[in-house]
């Protein structure tokens, strides 16, 4: 799979003597015309691509299908194809590590347009997460505005906006 980008958070100026935790994630790129299936998160005021962490021993494709189903209620997931890997180093504010080194394995796929009921985790409910079909250009514009002017901005928005730009360029 092609390497899309390696991103290092500005608060990380070196990795010497840092405790680093590794994490794999799968992200689903689902487009229909100029619309893309995204998650809107009220807490961070942003749009993101559905997906999340791969469990230990879990196949990446199986994790992709699980996350997409849980977060969006997507049905009949099919035509799964590799898109690329987004690698990032971010601060990890937990006792077991200083830095998280994450590889996001991104895949394109097709789903039925009518979504079923998602199965959100407690923190996703508290964050106000909602799955929706959004015009990709409006999602990019929204995220860019959040990046420049919102105090709610989360650490993932740069990754998400980079991926949205790349998807718009290559798939629209």
Backbone as a ProteinNet text record, in pm:
[ID]
protein_1_A
[PRIMARY]
XXXXXXXXXXXXXXXXXXXXXXXXXXXXXXXXXXXXXXXXXXXXXXXXXXXXXXXXXXXXXXXXXXXXXXXXXXXXXXXXXXXXXXXXXXXXXXXXXXXXXXXXXXXXXXXXXXXXXXXXXXXXXXXXXXXXXXXXXXXXXXXXXXXXXXXXXXXXXXXXXXXXXXXXXXXX
[TERTIARY]
85.7	0	89.8	49.8	133.3	131.1	241.4	253.5	198.7	95.9	34.6	109.1	140.5	206.9	254.1	361.9	404.7	392.8	317.9	291	347.6	417.1	471.4	410.6	342.2	277.1	381.6	348	446	500.7	430.2	480.1	587.5	612.8	715.1	836.3	944.1	1063.4	1172.2	1155	1247	1181.6	1233.6	1179.7	1279	1394.7	1495.8	1440.1	1459.9	1420	1269.6	1189.7	1043.7	984.4	883.7	807.9	702.9	708.7	621.5	527.6	399	299	261.6	249.2	213.5	62.5	-0.5	-143.5	-171.1	-252.2	-299.6	-446.9	-485.2	-625.9	-663.1	-791.6	-844	-947.6	-944.1	-1035.9	-1103.2	-1234.3	-1314.6	-1351.8	-1311.1	-1343.3	-1459.9	-1576.4	-1698.8	-1754.6	-1749.5	-1798.1	-1914.6	-1999.5	-2112.2	-2126.9	-2072.2	-2068.8	-1976.1	-2025.7	-1945.4	-1973.7	-2053.7	-2082	-1991.7	-1956.2	-1871.4	-1935.4	-1925	-1978.6	-1878.6	-1922.1	-1834.5	-1901.9	-1821.4	-1869.1	-1854.6	-1963.7	-1955.1	-1946.6	-1847.5	-1831.5	-1853.1	-1961.7	-2001	-1893.1	-1832.6	-1732.3	-1617.1	-1570.3	-1455.6	-1497	-1627.1	-1679.5	-1608	-1598.5	-1527.2	-1590.4	-1548.1	-1585.5	-1465.1	-1490.8	-1382.7	-1429.4	-1332	-1356.9	-1385.2	-1487.8	-1518.2	-1400.9	-1379.8	-1273.6	-1222.3	-1127.8	-1071.3	-972.4	-937.1	-831.6	-860	-753.2	-758	-723	-806.1	-780.7	-661.5	-592.8	-480.3	-524.9	-449.3	-479.4	-589.6	-651.3	-760.1	-704.5	-761.2	-726.9	-769.2	-689.5	-718.5	-851.9	-879	-1006	-1123.8	-1108.2	-1214.7	-1237.7	-1130.7	-1142.5	-1209.5	-1178	-1240.5	-1391.8	-1431.3	-1574.5	-1643.4	-1579.7	-1636.1	-1654.3	-1549.9	-1556.4	-1659.6	-1661	-1755.4	-1899	-1923.2	-2057.6	-2097.2	-2005.8	-2035.7	-2061.6	-1977.9	-1985.1	-2090.3	-2128.1	-2220.5	-2346.6	-2346.7	-2458.2	-2453.7	-2338	-2324	-2361.2	-2426	-2467.4	-2412.3	-2393.4	-2346.2	-2213.5	-2115.7	-1983.1	-1912.7	-1865.3	-1809.6	-1705.7	-1641.7	-1542.9	-1435.1	-1380.5	-1278.6	-1144.2	-1084.8	-957.2	-863.4	-733.3	-637.9	-628.1	-616.6	-598.1	-461.1	-421.7	-290.5	-281.4	-159.5	-130.6	-93	-158.8	-124.7	-57.9	66.9	144.1	155.5	141.6	155.3	215.3	283.6	337.4	268.7	198.4	126.1	156.4	142.3	156.7	52	88.7	-1.6	-8	-119.2	-132.1	-182.9	-116.4	-150.7	-22	-30.1	91.9	182.4	125.5	206	297.8	280.9	366.3	364.3	465.4	474.7	420.3	434.4	402	324.1	226	158.1	206.1	245.9	286.8	176.1	95.9	-22.1	-9.1	-49.4	-61.4	-210.5	-263.4	-402.9	-405	-459.5	-471.5	-604.7	-597.7	-717.9	-756.5	-886	-941.1	-1064.3	-1082.1	-1207.6	-1301.5	-1429.9	-1528.2	-1663.3	-1755.7	-1893.8	-1983.3	-2092.8	-2194.5	-2331.2	-2435.7	-2570.4	-2589.9	-2661.6	-2680	-2762.7	-2858.9	-2938	-2858.4	-2833.2	-2753.9	-2844.5	-2795.2	-2865.8	-2832.9	-2863.4	-2838.7	-2694.5	-2619.3	-2483.8	-2485	-2371.1	-2352.7	-2238.9	-2268.6	-2165.2	-2120.7	-1990.6	-1937.8	-1976.7	-1966.8	-2008.1	-1940.6	-1807.1	-1736.4	-1780.8	-1818.1	-1866	-2001.7	-2086	-2215	-2191.5	-2102.8	-2073	-2013.5	-1935.2	-1874.3	-1971.7	-2092.2	-2192.3	-2161.7	-2122.9	-2086.8	-2211.7	-2214.1	-2325.1	-2269.4	-2315.6	-2277.5	-2369	-2311.2	-2392.1	-2318.9	-2397.9	-2344	-2328.3	-2206.8	-2176	-2105.4	-2133.9	-2057.4	-1912	-1819.9	-1679.7	-1619.9	-1655.8	-1599.5	-1649.3	-1775.4	-1828.7	-1762.9	-1734.5	-1666.4	-1525.3	-1454.3	-1318.9	-1324.7	-1415.9	-1431.3	-1462.4	-1553.1	-1590.3	-1468.5	-1394.7	-1278.6	-1170.3	-1148.8	-1047.2	-1085.7	-1213.5	-1259.1	-1239.2	-1271.5	-1250.9	-1103	-1015.6	-871.2	-818.8	-874.6	-822.9	-891.8	-1015.6	-1088.2	-1157.2	-1153.3	-1230.1	-1140.9	-1178.7	-1104.2	-1134	-1232.5	-1269.5	-1179.3	-1092.7	-1012.9	-942.5	-962	-894.6	-765.3	-689	-560.6	-573.1	-686.1	-701.7	-744.4	-782.3	-841.4	-744.2	-614.7	-518.4	-514	-511.9	-512.3	-638.3	-751.8	-878.9	-890.1	-847.9	-858.3	-759.8	-640.5	-544.5	-604.5	-661.1	-720.6	-837.8	-922.6	-1035.2	-987.2	-882.9	-826.2	-776	-704.7	-649.4	-760.5	-863.4	-978.2	-1046.5	-1068.5	-1133	-1049.3	-918.5	-829.5	-826.2	-822.7	-802.9	-930.9	-1040.3	-1160.3	-1280.7	-1274.6	-1389.9	-1374
-118.3	0	123.9	226.2	346.3	427.7	494.4	584.2	719.3	768.8	896	1013.1	1000.3	1110.3	1061.2	1121.8	1103.8	1239.8	1244	1368.4	1359.2	1463.1	1470.5	1593.2	1569.5	1678.5	1782.9	1912.6	2017.1	2012.3	1947.8	1937.4	1829.3	1751.5	1646.2	1693.5	1725.6	1771.8	1665.2	1553.8	1439.5	1317.7	1201	1076.7	1007.8	1068.7	1010.4	994.1	876.5	844.3	862.6	852.5	861.8	721.1	700.7	575.1	590.2	500.3	509.8	390.2	418.6	313.2	306.1	185.2	163.6	136.8	189.8	165.1	157	59.8	47.8	84.2	155.7	191.9	165.4	142.2	126.8	235.7	297	406.3	378	399.9	366.2	490.8	493.9	602.6	555.4	615.5	575.2	698	698.1	812.7	773.2	871.7	856.8	991.3	1000.9	1129.2	1223	1341.5	1436.2	1425.7	1328.1	1307	1196.8	1211.9	1115.6	1085.2	960.3	919.8	960.9	1050.5	1103.7	1097.3	1118.8	1131.9	1277.8	1338	1471.6	1454.2	1521	1514.4	1653.7	1665.9	1794.9	1851	1765.6	1812.2	1884.9	1831.5	1889.6	1976.8	1976.7	2058.4	2025.4	1891.1	1850.2	1728.7	1706.3	1587	1494.8	1364.5	1267.1	1144.4	1071.6	949.9	837.5	756.4	647.5	550.2	503.3	405.9	417.6	330.3	333	221.3	201.4	108.9	-35.8	-103.7	-246.5	-320.1	-414.9	-493.4	-586.6	-623.2	-716.4	-845	-886.1	-1009.1	-997	-879.8	-861.2	-827.6	-887.8	-856.1	-712.4	-639.6	-498.6	-482.3	-567	-556.3	-586.6	-688.9	-720.8	-602.5	-537.1	-419.3	-303.5	-286.6	-182.7	-203.7	-325.9	-357.8	-338	-384	-368.2	-221.5	-141.8	1.2	75.1	47.9	114.7	81.3	-44.7	-87.1	-22.9	-26.9	29.5	179.7	251.9	397.9	457.7	384.6	443.9	361.9	236.3	148.3	101.7	116.9	78.7	-67.6	-92.5	-228.7	-264.4	-395.3	-447.5	-382.5	-386.4	-329.7	-420.4	-359.3	-438.8	-357.2	-422.8	-358.5	-284.8	-349.1	-288.2	-289.8	-169.6	-156.6	-64.2	-94.2	-9	130.8	230.5	369.5	420.4	391.8	435.3	438.2	463.3	466.3	608.6	655.9	785	753.3	793.9	766.5	894.7	881.7	1001.6	970.4	1072.3	1071.8	1185	1149.4	1249.7	1230.3	1336.8	1319.8	1221.5	1143.5	1046.7	1084.2	1136	1189.5	1084	969.6	861.9	807.5	744.7	704.6	604.4	520.8	414.1	460	582.7	628.2	779.7	832.1	975.3	1010.6	914.1	937.2	817.9	845.5	738.8	746.2	630.8	617.6	538.4	607.6	543.9	531.9	414.9	389.9	374.8	464.6	456.1	394.9	273.5	202.6	243.2	316.5	371.2	286.8	255.8	175	242.9	232.8	273.6	153.9	180.2	72.9	130.5	41	76.6	23.4	94.3	50	86.9	28.3	70.6	214.4	295	435.7	453	365.1	371.2	306.4	382.7	334.4	275.8	174.2	118.7	199.4	143.3	211.2	184.7	291.2	271.4	217.3	165.4	116	194.5	317.1	403.8	359.3	381.7	361.1	482.6	468.3	576.7	709.6	705.9	831.5	893.3	811.8	863.8	933.7	876.5	939.2	1072.3	1071.1	1193.9	1302.1	1260.5	1356.4	1406.3	1349.9	1392.8	1348.8	1222.8	1170.5	1131.4	1168.8	1136.7	1104.2	993.8	957.2	1027.5	1077.9	1145.5	1151.7	1160.4	1184.8	1335.7	1380.3	1523	1552	1667.2	1710.8	1727.2	1662.3	1660.9	1801.1	1887.3	2022.2	2105.2	2083.8	2153.1	2101.2	1971	1913	1969.9	1981.1	2039	2183.4	2260.9	2401.6	2413.3	2328.6	2329.9	2299.2	2190.4	2153	2260.6	2321	2427.3	2546.6	2579.6	2688.6	2650.5	2526.7	2480	2486.4	2446.7	2446.5	2587.1	2686.2	2822.3	2901.7	2863.3	2952.8	2888.7	2756	2695	2647.6	2683.1	2630.9	2482.3	2426.8	2285.8	2191.5	2244.4	2164.2	2047.3	1927.9	1808.4	1782.5	1681.2	1652.8	1579.6	1520.3	1440.8	1522.5	1646.3	1722.4	1745.6	1760.4	1778.2	1653.8	1535.3	1410.3	1400.9	1424.9	1411.4	1508	1632	1731.5	1701.5	1655	1613.2	1501.7	1401.4	1289.3	1334.8	1423.1	1473.4	1545.8	1628.2	1696.2	1594	1492.3	1390.4	1310.8	1275.2	1203.6	1288.9	1417.2	1507.4	1517.5	1525.2	1538	1410.3	1295.5	1170.3	1096.5	1120.9	1040.3	1117.7	1250.2	1328.7	1369.6
0	0	0	-74.4	-84.5	45.2	70.4	185.1	143	212.6	178	239.1	367.8	438.9	574.3	623.3	761.7	828.9	937.5	1008.6	1150.2	1190.9	1327.3	1394.8	1504.5	1578.6	1619.3	1611.8	1644.4	1787.3	1880.1	2017.8	2033	1927.8	1932.8	1852.8	1922.8	1852	1842.2	1913.3	1900.4	1964.9	1931.2	1988.1	2080.7	2101.3	2190.5	2330.7	2385.5	2523.3	2548.8	2446	2459.7	2460.8	2543.1	2540.6	2430.2	2332	2215.2	2211.5	2194.1	2179.3	2030.7	1977.7	1837.7	1828.1	1724.5	1703.8	1554.4	1516.7	1379.4	1377.3	1271.8	1252.5	1107.8	1084.2	948.8	926.6	808.3	775.8	641.7	636.4	518.8	439.7	314.9	223.4	137.5	160.9	91.5	21.3	-113.1	-188.5	-278.4	-302.4	-394.8	-465	-586.1	-655	-579.5	-544.3	-465.9	-316.6	-279.8	-137.8	-83.4	42.8	111.6	246.4	288.9	419	527.1	615	719.8	855.7	956.9	1094	1134.5	1179.2	1236.2	1387	1448	1593.4	1651	1725.7	1782.9	1876	1957.8	2054.9	1986	1872.4	1801.9	1683.7	1652.7	1543.9	1413.1	1382.1	1262	1195.8	1072.5	997.6	990.2	1003	993.9	915.8	866.6	791	890.1	866.1	959.6	972.7	1092.4	1117.1	1257.7	1289.1	1422.7	1442.5	1568.6	1606	1570.3	1531.7	1502.8	1631.9	1670	1790.9	1770.6	1879.4	1871.4	1803.5	1701.6	1630.7	1526.6	1514.6	1419.5	1280.8	1178.8	1040.8	1011.3	934.3	906.5	832.9	734.7	661.3	753.9	839.1	935.3	1029.1	1071.8	1156.9	1085	958.1	877.1	869.4	838	827.9	963.1	1070.7	1205.5	1240.2	1222.5	1257.2	1171.7	1041.3	952.2	990	1021.8	1063.1	1196.3	1294	1426.3	1419.4	1344.5	1346.6	1254.5	1146.6	1049.7	1026.2	1069.4	1036.4	892.2	826.6	685.5	665.5	550.4	515.6	377.9	357.6	229.8	188.9	278.4	252.2	151.3	42.2	-67.5	-144.8	-240.8	-330.5	-251.2	-149.4	-63.1	-136.8	-151.2	-222.5	-145.1	-143.8	-72.2	-132.9	-47.5	-90.2	-46.3	77.6	125.2	276.5	325	469.4	510.1	613.8	674.7	808.5	823.3	944.8	1026	1157.9	1241.1	1377.1	1428.2	1563.7	1638.2	1748.5	1826.4	1974.6	2053.7	2198.9	2250.1	2350.1	2411.5	2558.6	2601.4	2736.9	2834.3	2836.4	2928.8	2989.2	3106.6	3177.7	3103.7	3016.6	2956.1	2842.8	2792.6	2682.4	2671.5	2599.3	2571.8	2433.9	2341.2	2200.6	2146.9	2061.1	1988.1	1842.7	1791.4	1650.8	1582.9	1502	1444.3	1292.7	1244.6	1101.9	1071.4	989	945.3	805.6	796.8	669.5	607.3	497.7	434.5	313.9	306.6	198.2	141.7	10.9	-49.5	-47.5	-43.7	-50.9	-90.2	-116.9	-149	-37.7	-12.6	82.7	26.8	80.8	46	94.2	16.8	53.4	180.5	202.6	325.6	437.7	540.7	653.6	761	829.2	943.6	1067.9	1181.7	1309.8	1355	1384.8	1436.2	1579.1	1621.6	1759.4	1822.6	1865.7	1920.3	2058.9	2085.2	2219.5	2303.7	2436.6	2526.9	2494.2	2471.2	2445.2	2312.3	2214.9	2086.7	2104.4	2189.1	2220.5	2292.5	2393	2468.7	2379.1	2276.4	2184.1	2077.6	2072.9	1976.2	1834	1817.1	1685.6	1607.1	1478.8	1388.9	1250.4	1192.4	1055.5	956.6	845.8	744.2	611	504.3	371.2	355.7	317.5	310.7	178	119.9	4	48.6	-20.7	23.7	28	-65.5	-67.9	50.9	88.9	207.8	335.4	339.9	456.9	470	359	360.7	409	352.6	391.8	541.5	588.8	730.5	818.9	785.8	866.7	864.9	748.2	740.8	827.8	830.4	917.2	1064.1	1099.4	1237	1274.8	1181.1	1208.8	1237.9	1172.6	1190.3	1300.1	1336	1426	1545.2	1558	1666.3	1781.5	1904.8	2019.9	2044	1973.6	1991.1	1912.4	1829.4	1736.7	1805.9	1751.7	1801.7	1725.5	1769.9	1706.4	1573.4	1544.5	1422.5	1301.3	1319.4	1209.4	1094.2	1122.5	1013.3	925.6	988.7	912.2	828.2	890.6	821.3	703.5	723	616.9	504.2	538.8	435.7	350.4	416.9	344.1	257.7	308.8	229.8	104.2	117.9	0.8	-101.8	-55.8	-145.2	-214.4	-139.4	-195	-302	-273.5	-370.3	-496.9	-481.4	-596.4	-680.6	-615.6	-686.8	-724.5	-652.7	-674.1	-726.5	-726.9	-770.1	-915.6
[MASK]
++++++++++++++++++++++++++++++++++++++++++++++++++++++++++++++++++++++++++++++++++++++++++++++++++++++++++++++++++++++++++++++++++++++++++++++++++++++++++++++++++++++++++++

